[in-house]
Every structure is written in C-alpha cells, then in structure tokens.
Amino acid sequence: MVKTPADKWKDTVIKYRKQCQSILKISNSVRYAGVVNAYGRTLTGMVKPNLKPLLKSEQVKNEFFIISTLMSLRKETVSTVGKLEHVILQHQKVTIVILQKNNVTFYVSIDRKEKGLEKIIASIKKVI
C-alpha cells in the first residue's frame, strides 16, 4: 500500500514524539522536550509528568517563533562558521538547549541545578 502525504506526515510526527519521550527519560532534570518547525509551529512537545509548565500558551508561541527565526537566520552562516552543534540559553530557573536536525528544531528545557549538562546534551544528540 502506498502511503499518502498525510500518512507520511503522521509517521514523522510520531517519530518526533517518540524522540521527545526518549529525551525526557534521559534525566530527571529534563522538564520539556519539543520539536518546532521552521515557522515556529510545535510539531510535538511534552512536559515531564507532574510538572507545571513555566510559560503560558502565548509565551510559548512567541518563544518558538523567536527560536525558529534565529535558527533560520543562522543557516546563512553555516558555510563560514560551520554546522551548528547546539545552542544553550541560561536562565535563572532553567537551561534551554536547542538542537537542529533535518530542518526542525529540538527545544529542551532542563532544570538549572543540573550539573551534568554536557552529558545530557550528548545523550540528546544520540536520540535525535
């Protein structure tokens, strides 16, 4: 049976969802894992069970739009500075790790108290 574009899209989103579930399992410090497209739209995302999200719905939309714009603009510098490995945004309460793969952005929120950040980032890269 030939898959329709809708079927292929559904399979892709399911794959991203499974990757997000795997990212959440990497460490108890991982609060949120999500995948955002080039336009800032959430393809999938999940908050660790029993945690209250820090951002409201409108704040999340704005955050993802900003991140997607940043990632789109960065593509122009790849030939000069090399491929982007990851971005770390340090906030008072959380650390945000942003990674890109196949024109989507993985957005991961981690408790600021986490000391083994590089190990978590390496594990996330293996998942994606």
C-alpha positions as CSV (number, residue, x, y, z in Angstrom):
1,M,0.0,0.0,0.0
2,V,1.3,3.4,-1.0
3,K,1.4,6.0,1.8
4,T,-0.3,9.3,1.3
5,P,1.5,12.5,2.2
6,A,-0.8,12.7,5.2
7,D,0.3,9.2,6.3
8,K,3.9,10.1,5.9
9,W,3.4,13.3,7.9
10,K,1.7,11.4,10.7
11,D,4.6,8.9,10.8
12,T,7.1,11.7,11.0
13,V,5.2,13.4,13.9
14,I,5.0,10.0,15.7
15,K,8.8,9.6,15.3
16,Y,9.4,13.1,16.8
17,R,7.0,12.3,19.6
18,K,9.0,9.1,20.4
19,Q,12.2,11.0,20.3
20,C,10.8,13.6,22.8
21,Q,9.7,10.8,25.1
22,S,13.3,9.4,25.0
23,I,14.7,12.8,25.7
24,L,12.5,13.2,28.8
25,K,13.8,9.8,30.1
26,I,17.5,10.9,29.8
27,S,17.5,12.7,33.1
28,N,15.0,13.7,35.9
29,S,16.3,17.3,35.2
30,V,14.7,17.4,31.7
31,R,11.5,19.3,32.1
32,Y,10.3,19.7,28.5
33,A,11.2,18.3,25.1
34,G,9.6,19.5,21.9
35,V,10.1,19.8,18.1
36,V,9.4,23.1,16.3
37,N,9.3,23.6,12.5
38,A,10.9,26.5,10.6
39,Y,7.9,28.7,11.2
40,G,7.8,28.3,15.0
41,R,4.9,25.8,15.0
42,T,5.1,23.0,17.5
43,L,5.1,19.6,15.8
44,T,5.1,17.8,19.1
45,G,6.1,18.5,22.7
46,M,5.7,17.2,26.1
47,V,6.3,18.3,29.7
48,K,7.6,15.8,32.2
49,P,4.6,14.4,34.1
50,N,3.6,16.1,37.3
51,L,5.5,19.3,36.4
52,K,3.8,22.7,35.9
53,P,4.9,24.5,32.7
54,L,6.7,27.7,33.3
55,L,5.4,29.5,30.2
56,K,1.8,30.3,29.3
57,S,0.5,29.4,25.8
58,E,1.1,32.8,24.2
59,Q,4.6,32.9,25.7
60,V,5.4,29.5,24.2
61,K,4.2,30.7,20.8
62,N,6.4,33.8,21.0
63,E,9.4,31.8,22.3
64,F,9.2,29.2,19.5
65,F,8.7,32.0,16.8
66,I,11.9,33.7,18.1
67,I,13.9,30.4,18.2
68,S,12.7,29.4,14.7
69,T,13.6,32.8,13.3
70,L,17.1,32.6,14.9
71,M,17.7,29.1,13.5
72,S,16.5,30.2,10.0
73,L,18.8,33.2,10.0
74,R,21.8,31.1,11.3
75,K,21.6,28.8,8.2
76,E,23.3,31.6,6.1
77,T,26.5,31.4,8.2
78,V,26.9,27.6,8.1
79,S,29.4,27.8,5.2
80,T,31.5,30.3,7.1
81,V,31.4,29.1,10.7
82,G,30.4,25.5,10.3
83,K,27.4,23.5,11.2
84,L,25.6,24.5,14.4
85,E,26.1,21.9,17.2
86,H,23.7,23.2,19.8
87,V,22.6,26.4,21.5
88,I,22.5,26.9,25.3
89,L,20.3,29.6,26.8
90,Q,20.9,30.0,30.5
91,H,18.0,31.4,32.5
92,Q,17.7,31.8,36.3
93,K,15.3,28.9,36.6
94,V,16.1,26.7,33.5
95,T,18.6,26.0,30.8
96,I,17.3,25.7,27.3
97,V,19.2,23.5,24.8
98,I,18.4,23.9,21.2
99,L,19.5,21.5,18.5
100,Q,18.6,21.3,14.8
101,K,18.2,18.3,12.6
102,N,16.5,18.0,9.2
103,N,15.0,21.5,9.2
104,V,13.3,21.0,12.6
105,T,14.4,22.4,15.9
106,F,14.5,20.3,19.1
107,Y,13.8,22.5,22.1
108,V,14.7,21.0,25.5
109,S,14.2,22.6,28.9
110,I,16.4,21.4,31.8
111,D,16.5,22.4,35.4
112,R,19.1,25.0,36.1
113,K,20.5,23.0,39.0
114,E,21.7,20.2,36.7
115,K,25.5,19.9,36.7
116,G,25.9,17.2,34.0
117,L,24.7,19.4,31.1
118,E,27.2,18.2,28.6
119,K,26.4,14.6,29.3
120,I,22.7,15.3,28.8
121,I,23.4,17.2,25.5
122,A,25.5,14.2,24.2
123,S,22.6,11.8,25.1
124,I,20.0,14.1,23.3
125,K,22.2,14.1,20.2
126,K,22.2,10.3,20.2
127,V,18.4,10.3,20.4
128,I,17.9,12.7,17.5
